[in-house]
Amino acid sequence: MLKHYISFQVWLATHKNGKSKGQSLAEYGLVLALIAVVCIAALNTLGGSISKMLSELGTTIGGIKTSK
């Protein structure tokens, strides 16, 4: 009985590893796609505010006179 159990564990370990690599790659791809969608949504939502803030910062910095 123990021999069959060990054989089954060895078979399970060898077959599981081959499939989990492809599965892990697919999961990483899905996570990466989700992150990309969230970033695009955040840029669309906050893009105008960030652009306005950077424009005001550029105007402020442009108005500062440097001494030479």
mmCIF file of the N, C-alpha and C atoms, coordinates in Angstrom:
data_MODEL
# 
_entry.id   MODEL 
# 
loop_
_atom_site.group_PDB 
_atom_site.id 
_atom_site.type_symbol 
_atom_site.label_atom_id 
_atom_site.label_alt_id 
_atom_site.label_comp_id 
_atom_site.label_asym_id 
_atom_site.label_entity_id 
_atom_site.label_seq_id 
_atom_site.pdbx_PDB_ins_code 
_atom_site.Cartn_x 
_atom_site.Cartn_y 
_atom_site.Cartn_z 
_atom_site.occupancy 
_atom_site.B_iso_or_equiv 
_atom_site.pdbx_formal_charge 
_atom_site.auth_seq_id 
_atom_site.auth_comp_id 
_atom_site.auth_asym_id 
_atom_site.auth_atom_id 
_atom_site.pdbx_PDB_model_num 
ATOM 1   N N  . MET A 1 1  ? 0.822  -1.199 0.000   1.00 0.00 ? 1  MET A N  1 
ATOM 2   C CA . MET A 1 1  ? 0.000  0.000  0.000   1.00 0.00 ? 1  MET A CA 1 
ATOM 3   C C  . MET A 1 1  ? 0.857  1.251  0.000   1.00 0.00 ? 1  MET A C  1 
ATOM 4   N N  . LEU A 1 2  ? 1.888  1.269  0.832   1.00 0.00 ? 2  LEU A N  1 
ATOM 5   C CA . LEU A 1 2  ? 2.783  2.422  0.908   1.00 0.00 ? 2  LEU A CA 1 
ATOM 6   C C  . LEU A 1 2  ? 3.500  2.647  -0.419  1.00 0.00 ? 2  LEU A C  1 
ATOM 7   N N  . LYS A 1 3  ? 3.834  1.538  -1.083  1.00 0.00 ? 3  LYS A N  1 
ATOM 8   C CA . LYS A 1 3  ? 4.498  1.628  -2.382  1.00 0.00 ? 3  LYS A CA 1 
ATOM 9   C C  . LYS A 1 3  ? 3.600  2.337  -3.402  1.00 0.00 ? 3  LYS A C  1 
ATOM 10  N N  . HIS A 1 4  ? 2.320  2.019  -3.396  1.00 0.00 ? 4  HIS A N  1 
ATOM 11  C CA . HIS A 1 4  ? 1.373  2.656  -4.316  1.00 0.00 ? 4  HIS A CA 1 
ATOM 12  C C  . HIS A 1 4  ? 1.192  4.139  -3.983  1.00 0.00 ? 4  HIS A C  1 
ATOM 13  N N  . TYR A 1 5  ? 1.145  4.433  -2.723  1.00 0.00 ? 5  TYR A N  1 
ATOM 14  C CA . TYR A 1 5  ? 1.008  5.830  -2.286  1.00 0.00 ? 5  TYR A CA 1 
ATOM 15  C C  . TYR A 1 5  ? 2.211  6.654  -2.729  1.00 0.00 ? 5  TYR A C  1 
ATOM 16  N N  . ILE A 1 6  ? 3.406  6.110  -2.543  1.00 0.00 ? 6  ILE A N  1 
ATOM 17  C CA . ILE A 1 6  ? 4.621  6.825  -2.947  1.00 0.00 ? 6  ILE A CA 1 
ATOM 18  C C  . ILE A 1 6  ? 4.652  6.988  -4.463  1.00 0.00 ? 6  ILE A C  1 
ATOM 19  N N  . SER A 1 7  ? 4.280  5.956  -5.174  1.00 0.00 ? 7  SER A N  1 
ATOM 20  C CA . SER A 1 7  ? 4.231  6.046  -6.641  1.00 0.00 ? 7  SER A CA 1 
ATOM 21  C C  . SER A 1 7  ? 3.244  7.117  -7.094  1.00 0.00 ? 7  SER A C  1 
ATOM 22  N N  . PHE A 1 8  ? 2.104  7.164  -6.437  1.00 0.00 ? 8  PHE A N  1 
ATOM 23  C CA . PHE A 1 8  ? 1.109  8.177  -6.771  1.00 0.00 ? 8  PHE A CA 1 
ATOM 24  C C  . PHE A 1 8  ? 1.639  9.589  -6.469  1.00 0.00 ? 8  PHE A C  1 
ATOM 25  N N  . GLN A 1 9  ? 2.308  9.765  -5.353  1.00 0.00 ? 9  GLN A N  1 
ATOM 26  C CA . GLN A 1 9  ? 2.863  11.075 -4.994  1.00 0.00 ? 9  GLN A CA 1 
ATOM 27  C C  . GLN A 1 9  ? 3.924  11.503 -5.998  1.00 0.00 ? 9  GLN A C  1 
ATOM 28  N N  . VAL A 1 10 ? 4.765  10.576 -6.415  1.00 0.00 ? 10 VAL A N  1 
ATOM 29  C CA . VAL A 1 10 ? 5.784  10.887 -7.428  1.00 0.00 ? 10 VAL A CA 1 
ATOM 30  C C  . VAL A 1 10 ? 5.119  11.261 -8.740  1.00 0.00 ? 10 VAL A C  1 
ATOM 31  N N  . TRP A 1 11 ? 4.109  10.500 -9.146  1.00 0.00 ? 11 TRP A N  1 
ATOM 32  C CA . TRP A 1 11 ? 3.402  10.814 -10.386 1.00 0.00 ? 11 TRP A CA 1 
ATOM 33  C C  . TRP A 1 11 ? 2.727  12.183 -10.297 1.00 0.00 ? 11 TRP A C  1 
ATOM 34  N N  . LEU A 1 12 ? 2.098  12.451 -9.170  1.00 0.00 ? 12 LEU A N  1 
ATOM 35  C CA . LEU A 1 12 ? 1.415  13.722 -8.983  1.00 0.00 ? 12 LEU A CA 1 
ATOM 36  C C  . LEU A 1 12 ? 2.399  14.889 -9.022  1.00 0.00 ? 12 LEU A C  1 
ATOM 37  N N  . ALA A 1 13 ? 3.544  14.729 -8.384  1.00 0.00 ? 13 ALA A N  1 
ATOM 38  C CA . ALA A 1 13 ? 4.549  15.791 -8.357  1.00 0.00 ? 13 ALA A CA 1 
ATOM 39  C C  . ALA A 1 13 ? 5.116  16.057 -9.746  1.00 0.00 ? 13 ALA A C  1 
ATOM 40  N N  . THR A 1 14 ? 5.362  15.013 -10.522 1.00 0.00 ? 14 THR A N  1 
ATOM 41  C CA . THR A 1 14 ? 5.947  15.210 -11.845 1.00 0.00 ? 14 THR A CA 1 
ATOM 42  C C  . THR A 1 14 ? 4.933  15.778 -12.831 1.00 0.00 ? 14 THR A C  1 
ATOM 43  N N  . HIS A 1 15 ? 3.704  15.375 -12.739 1.00 0.00 ? 15 HIS A N  1 
ATOM 44  C CA . HIS A 1 15 ? 2.699  15.875 -13.678 1.00 0.00 ? 15 HIS A CA 1 
ATOM 45  C C  . HIS A 1 15 ? 2.177  17.253 -13.287 1.00 0.00 ? 15 HIS A C  1 
ATOM 46  N N  . LYS A 1 16 ? 2.129  17.544 -12.030 1.00 0.00 ? 16 LYS A N  1 
ATOM 47  C CA . LYS A 1 16 ? 1.639  18.839 -11.582 1.00 0.00 ? 16 LYS A CA 1 
ATOM 48  C C  . LYS A 1 16 ? 2.606  19.953 -11.961 1.00 0.00 ? 16 LYS A C  1 
ATOM 49  N N  . ASN A 1 17 ? 3.901  19.707 -11.830 1.00 0.00 ? 17 ASN A N  1 
ATOM 50  C CA . ASN A 1 17 ? 4.896  20.741 -12.129 1.00 0.00 ? 17 ASN A CA 1 
ATOM 51  C C  . ASN A 1 17 ? 4.877  21.153 -13.589 1.00 0.00 ? 17 ASN A C  1 
ATOM 52  N N  . GLY A 1 18 ? 4.664  20.224 -14.478 1.00 0.00 ? 18 GLY A N  1 
ATOM 53  C CA . GLY A 1 18 ? 4.640  20.571 -15.891 1.00 0.00 ? 18 GLY A CA 1 
ATOM 54  C C  . GLY A 1 18 ? 3.467  21.473 -16.239 1.00 0.00 ? 18 GLY A C  1 
ATOM 55  N N  . LYS A 1 19 ? 2.325  21.246 -15.614 1.00 0.00 ? 19 LYS A N  1 
ATOM 56  C CA . LYS A 1 19 ? 1.141  22.039 -15.916 1.00 0.00 ? 19 LYS A CA 1 
ATOM 57  C C  . LYS A 1 19 ? 1.132  23.367 -15.167 1.00 0.00 ? 19 LYS A C  1 
ATOM 58  N N  . SER A 1 20 ? 1.737  23.411 -14.002 1.00 0.00 ? 20 SER A N  1 
ATOM 59  C CA . SER A 1 20 ? 1.659  24.633 -13.199 1.00 0.00 ? 20 SER A CA 1 
ATOM 60  C C  . SER A 1 20 ? 2.495  25.752 -13.789 1.00 0.00 ? 20 SER A C  1 
ATOM 61  N N  . LYS A 1 21 ? 3.527  25.413 -14.568 1.00 0.00 ? 21 LYS A N  1 
ATOM 62  C CA . LYS A 1 21 ? 4.332  26.474 -15.183 1.00 0.00 ? 21 LYS A CA 1 
ATOM 63  C C  . LYS A 1 21 ? 3.497  27.273 -16.174 1.00 0.00 ? 21 LYS A C  1 
ATOM 64  N N  . GLY A 1 22 ? 2.758  26.582 -17.009 1.00 0.00 ? 22 GLY A N  1 
ATOM 65  C CA . GLY A 1 22 ? 1.886  27.268 -17.954 1.00 0.00 ? 22 GLY A CA 1 
ATOM 66  C C  . GLY A 1 22 ? 0.758  28.009 -17.255 1.00 0.00 ? 22 GLY A C  1 
ATOM 67  N N  . GLN A 1 23 ? 0.260  27.405 -16.205 1.00 0.00 ? 23 GLN A N  1 
ATOM 68  C CA . GLN A 1 23 ? -0.812 28.040 -15.440 1.00 0.00 ? 23 GLN A CA 1 
ATOM 69  C C  . GLN A 1 23 ? -0.293 29.291 -14.750 1.00 0.00 ? 23 GLN A C  1 
ATOM 70  N N  . SER A 1 24 ? 0.894  29.242 -14.192 1.00 0.00 ? 24 SER A N  1 
ATOM 71  C CA . SER A 1 24 ? 1.473  30.413 -13.532 1.00 0.00 ? 24 SER A CA 1 
ATOM 72  C C  . SER A 1 24 ? 1.690  31.539 -14.529 1.00 0.00 ? 24 SER A C  1 
ATOM 73  N N  . LEU A 1 25 ? 2.172  31.191 -15.702 1.00 0.00 ? 25 LEU A N  1 
ATOM 74  C CA . LEU A 1 25 ? 2.401  32.200 -16.737 1.00 0.00 ? 25 LEU A CA 1 
ATOM 75  C C  . LEU A 1 25 ? 1.088  32.871 -17.129 1.00 0.00 ? 25 LEU A C  1 
ATOM 76  N N  . ALA A 1 26 ? 0.041  32.099 -17.248 1.00 0.00 ? 26 ALA A N  1 
ATOM 77  C CA . ALA A 1 26 ? -1.259 32.664 -17.593 1.00 0.00 ? 26 ALA A CA 1 
ATOM 78  C C  . ALA A 1 26 ? -1.775 33.565 -16.472 1.00 0.00 ? 26 ALA A C  1 
ATOM 79  N N  . GLU A 1 27 ? -1.560 33.149 -15.225 1.00 0.00 ? 27 GLU A N  1 
ATOM 80  C CA . GLU A 1 27 ? -2.000 33.975 -14.098 1.00 0.00 ? 27 GLU A CA 1 
ATOM 81  C C  . GLU A 1 27 ? -1.230 35.285 -14.052 1.00 0.00 ? 27 GLU A C  1 
ATOM 82  N N  . TYR A 1 28 ? 0.083  35.244 -14.283 1.00 0.00 ? 28 TYR A N  1 
ATOM 83  C CA . TYR A 1 28 ? 0.868  36.476 -14.320 1.00 0.00 ? 28 TYR A CA 1 
ATOM 84  C C  . TYR A 1 28 ? 0.389  37.391 -15.448 1.00 0.00 ? 28 TYR A C  1 
ATOM 85  N N  . GLY A 1 29 ? 0.040  36.806 -16.575 1.00 0.00 ? 29 GLY A N  1 
ATOM 86  C CA . GLY A 1 29 ? -0.485 37.597 -17.683 1.00 0.00 ? 29 GLY A CA 1 
ATOM 87  C C  . GLY A 1 29 ? -1.791 38.282 -17.326 1.00 0.00 ? 29 GLY A C  1 
ATOM 88  N N  . LEU A 1 30 ? -2.664 37.563 -16.633 1.00 0.00 ? 30 LEU A N  1 
ATOM 89  C CA . LEU A 1 30 ? -3.941 38.159 -16.219 1.00 0.00 ? 30 LEU A CA 1 
ATOM 90  C C  . LEU A 1 30 ? -3.739 39.271 -15.199 1.00 0.00 ? 30 LEU A C  1 
ATOM 91  N N  . VAL A 1 31 ? -2.818 39.074 -14.262 1.00 0.00 ? 31 VAL A N  1 
ATOM 92  C CA . VAL A 1 31 ? -2.527 40.116 -13.276 1.00 0.00 ? 31 VAL A CA 1 
ATOM 93  C C  . VAL A 1 31 ? -1.949 41.343 -13.968 1.00 0.00 ? 31 VAL A C  1 
ATOM 94  N N  . LEU A 1 32 ? -1.040 41.126 -14.913 1.00 0.00 ? 32 LEU A N  1 
ATOM 95  C CA . LEU A 1 32 ? -0.450 42.242 -15.658 1.00 0.00 ? 32 LEU A CA 1 
ATOM 96  C C  . LEU A 1 32 ? -1.515 42.996 -16.448 1.00 0.00 ? 32 LEU A C  1 
ATOM 97  N N  . ALA A 1 33 ? -2.437 42.284 -17.056 1.00 0.00 ? 33 ALA A N  1 
ATOM 98  C CA . ALA A 1 33 ? -3.527 42.931 -17.805 1.00 0.00 ? 33 ALA A CA 1 
ATOM 99  C C  . ALA A 1 33 ? -4.422 43.735 -16.867 1.00 0.00 ? 33 ALA A C  1 
ATOM 100 N N  . LEU A 1 34 ? -4.699 43.200 -15.689 1.00 0.00 ? 34 LEU A N  1 
ATOM 101 C CA . LEU A 1 34 ? -5.519 43.915 -14.717 1.00 0.00 ? 34 LEU A CA 1 
ATOM 102 C C  . LEU A 1 34 ? -4.821 45.195 -14.256 1.00 0.00 ? 34 LEU A C  1 
ATOM 103 N N  . ILE A 1 35 ? -3.529 45.114 -14.009 1.00 0.00 ? 35 ILE A N  1 
ATOM 104 C CA . ILE A 1 35 ? -2.774 46.301 -13.602 1.00 0.00 ? 35 ILE A CA 1 
ATOM 105 C C  . ILE A 1 35 ? -2.794 47.347 -14.707 1.00 0.00 ? 35 ILE A C  1 
ATOM 106 N N  . ALA A 1 36 ? -2.649 46.911 -15.953 1.00 0.00 ? 36 ALA A N  1 
ATOM 107 C CA . ALA A 1 36 ? -2.677 47.847 -17.079 1.00 0.00 ? 36 ALA A CA 1 
ATOM 108 C C  . ALA A 1 36 ? -4.035 48.539 -17.179 1.00 0.00 ? 36 ALA A C  1 
ATOM 109 N N  . VAL A 1 37 ? -5.112 47.798 -16.997 1.00 0.00 ? 37 VAL A N  1 
ATOM 110 C CA . VAL A 1 37 ? -6.451 48.385 -17.070 1.00 0.00 ? 37 VAL A CA 1 
ATOM 111 C C  . VAL A 1 37 ? -6.651 49.404 -15.949 1.00 0.00 ? 37 VAL A C  1 
ATOM 112 N N  . VAL A 1 38 ? -6.191 49.079 -14.748 1.00 0.00 ? 38 VAL A N  1 
ATOM 113 C CA . VAL A 1 38 ? -6.319 50.007 -13.619 1.00 0.00 ? 38 VAL A CA 1 
ATOM 114 C C  . VAL A 1 38 ? -5.504 51.275 -13.875 1.00 0.00 ? 38 VAL A C  1 
ATOM 115 N N  . CYS A 1 39 ? -4.292 51.128 -14.399 1.00 0.00 ? 39 CYS A N  1 
ATOM 116 C CA . CYS A 1 39 ? -3.458 52.308 -14.698 1.00 0.00 ? 39 CYS A CA 1 
ATOM 117 C C  . CYS A 1 39 ? -4.101 53.188 -15.764 1.00 0.00 ? 39 CYS A C  1 
ATOM 118 N N  . ILE A 1 40 ? -4.641 52.589 -16.792 1.00 0.00 ? 40 ILE A N  1 
ATOM 119 C CA . ILE A 1 40 ? -5.297 53.368 -17.851 1.00 0.00 ? 40 ILE A CA 1 
ATOM 120 C C  . ILE A 1 40 ? -6.514 54.101 -17.301 1.00 0.00 ? 40 ILE A C  1 
ATOM 121 N N  . ALA A 1 41 ? -7.295 53.421 -16.470 1.00 0.00 ? 41 ALA A N  1 
ATOM 122 C CA . ALA A 1 41 ? -8.465 54.063 -15.875 1.00 0.00 ? 41 ALA A CA 1 
ATOM 123 C C  . ALA A 1 41 ? -8.050 55.219 -14.968 1.00 0.00 ? 41 ALA A C  1 
ATOM 124 N N  . ALA A 1 42 ? -6.979 55.038 -14.193 1.00 0.00 ? 42 ALA A N  1 
ATOM 125 C CA . ALA A 1 42 ? -6.503 56.105 -13.307 1.00 0.00 ? 42 ALA A CA 1 
ATOM 126 C C  . ALA A 1 42 ? -5.995 57.294 -14.114 1.00 0.00 ? 42 ALA A C  1 
ATOM 127 N N  . LEU A 1 43 ? -5.281 57.030 -15.199 1.00 0.00 ? 43 LEU A N  1 
ATOM 128 C CA . LEU A 1 43 ? -4.798 58.135 -16.036 1.00 0.00 ? 43 LEU A CA 1 
ATOM 129 C C  . LEU A 1 43 ? -5.941 58.882 -16.699 1.00 0.00 ? 43 LEU A C  1 
ATOM 130 N N  . ASN A 1 44 ? -6.951 58.155 -17.141 1.00 0.00 ? 44 ASN A N  1 
ATOM 131 C CA . ASN A 1 44 ? -8.109 58.824 -17.737 1.00 0.00 ? 44 ASN A CA 1 
ATOM 132 C C  . ASN A 1 44 ? -8.854 59.671 -16.713 1.00 0.00 ? 44 ASN A C  1 
ATOM 133 N N  . THR A 1 45 ? -8.943 59.181 -15.489 1.00 0.00 ? 45 THR A N  1 
ATOM 134 C CA . THR A 1 45 ? -9.659 59.905 -14.444 1.00 0.00 ? 45 THR A CA 1 
ATOM 135 C C  . THR A 1 45 ? -8.870 61.103 -13.944 1.00 0.00 ? 45 THR A C  1 
ATOM 136 N N  . LEU A 1 46 ? -7.587 60.913 -13.712 1.00 0.00 ? 46 LEU A N  1 
ATOM 137 C CA . LEU A 1 46 ? -6.769 61.955 -13.104 1.00 0.00 ? 46 LEU A CA 1 
ATOM 138 C C  . LEU A 1 46 ? -5.935 62.750 -14.111 1.00 0.00 ? 46 LEU A C  1 
ATOM 139 N N  . GLY A 1 47 ? -5.996 62.385 -15.375 1.00 0.00 ? 47 GLY A N  1 
ATOM 140 C CA . GLY A 1 47 ? -5.147 63.022 -16.388 1.00 0.00 ? 47 GLY A CA 1 
ATOM 141 C C  . GLY A 1 47 ? -5.307 64.524 -16.468 1.00 0.00 ? 47 GLY A C  1 
ATOM 142 N N  . GLY A 1 48 ? -6.526 65.016 -16.461 1.00 0.00 ? 48 GLY A N  1 
ATOM 143 C CA . GLY A 1 48 ? -6.758 66.458 -16.546 1.00 0.00 ? 48 GLY A CA 1 
ATOM 144 C C  . GLY A 1 48 ? -6.223 67.193 -15.335 1.00 0.00 ? 48 GLY A C  1 
ATOM 145 N N  . SER A 1 49 ? -6.425 66.635 -14.162 1.00 0.00 ? 49 SER A N  1 
ATOM 146 C CA . SER A 1 49 ? -5.938 67.273 -12.932 1.00 0.00 ? 49 SER A CA 1 
ATOM 147 C C  . SER A 1 49 ? -4.420 67.324 -12.906 1.00 0.00 ? 49 SER A C  1 
ATOM 148 N N  . ILE A 1 50 ? -3.787 66.230 -13.305 1.00 0.00 ? 50 ILE A N  1 
ATOM 149 C CA . ILE A 1 50 ? -2.323 66.187 -13.310 1.00 0.00 ? 50 ILE A CA 1 
ATOM 150 C C  . ILE A 1 50 ? -1.775 67.167 -14.331 1.00 0.00 ? 50 ILE A C  1 
ATOM 151 N N  . SER A 1 51 ? -2.386 67.235 -15.507 1.00 0.00 ? 51 SER A N  1 
ATOM 152 C CA . SER A 1 51 ? -1.934 68.161 -16.538 1.00 0.00 ? 51 SER A CA 1 
ATOM 153 C C  . SER A 1 51 ? -2.046 69.608 -16.068 1.00 0.00 ? 51 SER A C  1 
ATOM 154 N N  . LYS A 1 52 ? -3.153 69.931 -15.439 1.00 0.00 ? 52 LYS A N  1 
ATOM 155 C CA . LYS A 1 52 ? -3.353 71.292 -14.925 1.00 0.00 ? 52 LYS A CA 1 
ATOM 156 C C  . LYS A 1 52 ? -2.322 71.619 -13.846 1.00 0.00 ? 52 LYS A C  1 
ATOM 157 N N  . MET A 1 53 ? -2.060 70.686 -12.946 1.00 0.00 ? 53 MET A N  1 
ATOM 158 C CA . MET A 1 53 ? -1.107 70.911 -11.870 1.00 0.00 ? 53 MET A CA 1 
ATOM 159 C C  . MET A 1 53 ? 0.306  71.124 -12.428 1.00 0.00 ? 53 MET A C  1 
ATOM 160 N N  . LEU A 1 54 ? 0.696  70.314 -13.412 1.00 0.00 ? 54 LEU A N  1 
ATOM 161 C CA . LEU A 1 54 ? 2.021  70.464 -14.004 1.00 0.00 ? 54 LEU A CA 1 
ATOM 162 C C  . LEU A 1 54 ? 2.138  71.770 -14.783 1.00 0.00 ? 54 LEU A C  1 
ATOM 163 N N  . SER A 1 55 ? 1.060  72.181 -15.420 1.00 0.00 ? 55 SER A N  1 
ATOM 164 C CA . SER A 1 55 ? 1.064  73.444 -16.140 1.00 0.00 ? 55 SER A CA 1 
ATOM 165 C C  . SER A 1 55 ? 1.249  74.620 -15.182 1.00 0.00 ? 55 SER A C  1 
ATOM 166 N N  . GLU A 1 56 ? 0.541  74.591 -14.055 1.00 0.00 ? 56 GLU A N  1 
ATOM 167 C CA . GLU A 1 56 ? 0.688  75.647 -13.051 1.00 0.00 ? 56 GLU A CA 1 
ATOM 168 C C  . GLU A 1 56 ? 2.084  75.640 -12.456 1.00 0.00 ? 56 GLU A C  1 
ATOM 169 N N  . LEU A 1 57 ? 2.648  74.469 -12.246 1.00 0.00 ? 57 LEU A N  1 
ATOM 170 C CA . LEU A 1 57 ? 4.011  74.366 -11.719 1.00 0.00 ? 57 LEU A CA 1 
ATOM 171 C C  . LEU A 1 57 ? 5.017  74.948 -12.707 1.00 0.00 ? 57 LEU A C  1 
ATOM 172 N N  . GLY A 1 58 ? 4.827  74.659 -13.989 1.00 0.00 ? 58 GLY A N  1 
ATOM 173 C CA . GLY A 1 58 ? 5.712  75.209 -15.010 1.00 0.00 ? 58 GLY A CA 1 
ATOM 174 C C  . GLY A 1 58 ? 5.622  76.721 -15.078 1.00 0.00 ? 58 GLY A C  1 
ATOM 175 N N  . THR A 1 59 ? 4.421  77.268 -14.942 1.00 0.00 ? 59 THR A N  1 
ATOM 176 C CA . THR A 1 59 ? 4.235  78.717 -14.947 1.00 0.00 ? 59 THR A CA 1 
ATOM 177 C C  . THR A 1 59 ? 4.925  79.346 -13.736 1.00 0.00 ? 59 THR A C  1 
ATOM 178 N N  . THR A 1 60 ? 4.787  78.706 -12.577 1.00 0.00 ? 60 THR A N  1 
ATOM 179 C CA . THR A 1 60 ? 5.418  79.222 -11.360 1.00 0.00 ? 60 THR A CA 1 
ATOM 180 C C  . THR A 1 60 ? 6.929  79.191 -11.481 1.00 0.00 ? 60 THR A C  1 
ATOM 181 N N  . ILE A 1 61 ? 7.470  78.101 -11.971 1.00 0.00 ? 61 ILE A N  1 
ATOM 182 C CA . ILE A 1 61 ? 8.923  77.989 -12.118 1.00 0.00 ? 61 ILE A CA 1 
ATOM 183 C C  . ILE A 1 61 ? 9.418  78.952 -13.181 1.00 0.00 ? 61 ILE A C  1 
ATOM 184 N N  . GLY A 1 62 ? 8.655  79.141 -14.222 1.00 0.00 ? 62 GLY A N  1 
ATOM 185 C CA . GLY A 1 62 ? 9.043  80.080 -15.285 1.00 0.00 ? 62 GLY A CA 1 
ATOM 186 C C  . GLY A 1 62 ? 9.072  81.519 -14.798 1.00 0.00 ? 62 GLY A C  1 
ATOM 187 N N  . GLY A 1 63 ? 8.275  81.846 -13.785 1.00 0.00 ? 63 GLY A N  1 
ATOM 188 C CA . GLY A 1 63 ? 8.229  83.195 -13.260 1.00 0.00 ? 63 GLY A CA 1 
ATOM 189 C C  . GLY A 1 63 ? 9.328  83.513 -12.266 1.00 0.00 ? 63 GLY A C  1 
ATOM 190 N N  . ILE A 1 64 ? 10.058 82.503 -11.826 1.00 0.00 ? 64 ILE A N  1 
ATOM 191 C CA . ILE A 1 64 ? 11.140 82.725 -10.851 1.00 0.00 ? 64 ILE A CA 1 
ATOM 192 C C  . ILE A 1 64 ? 12.362 83.226 -11.605 1.00 0.00 ? 64 ILE A C  1 
ATOM 193 N N  . LYS A 1 65 ? 12.907 84.362 -11.133 1.00 0.00 ? 65 LYS A N  1 
ATOM 194 C CA . LYS A 1 65 ? 14.095 84.917 -11.767 1.00 0.00 ? 65 LYS A CA 1 
ATOM 195 C C  . LYS A 1 65 ? 15.328 84.398 -11.039 1.00 0.00 ? 65 LYS A C  1 
ATOM 196 N N  . THR A 1 66 ? 16.298 84.015 -11.823 1.00 0.00 ? 66 THR A N  1 
ATOM 197 C CA . THR A 1 66 ? 17.543 83.552 -11.237 1.00 0.00 ? 66 THR A CA 1 
ATOM 198 C C  . THR A 1 66 ? 18.557 84.699 -11.241 1.00 0.00 ? 66 THR A C  1 
ATOM 199 N N  . SER A 1 67 ? 19.372 84.750 -10.222 1.00 0.00 ? 67 SER A N  1 
ATOM 200 C CA . SER A 1 67 ? 20.385 85.808 -10.163 1.00 0.00 ? 67 SER A CA 1 
ATOM 201 C C  . SER A 1 67 ? 21.666 85.328 -10.808 1.00 0.00 ? 67 SER A C  1 
ATOM 202 N N  . LYS A 1 68 ? 22.213 86.210 -11.664 1.00 0.00 ? 68 LYS A N  1 
ATOM 203 C CA . LYS A 1 68 ? 23.479 85.876 -12.338 1.00 0.00 ? 68 LYS A CA 1 
ATOM 204 C C  . LYS A 1 68 ? 24.496 86.928 -12.064 1.00 0.00 ? 68 LYS A C  1 
# 
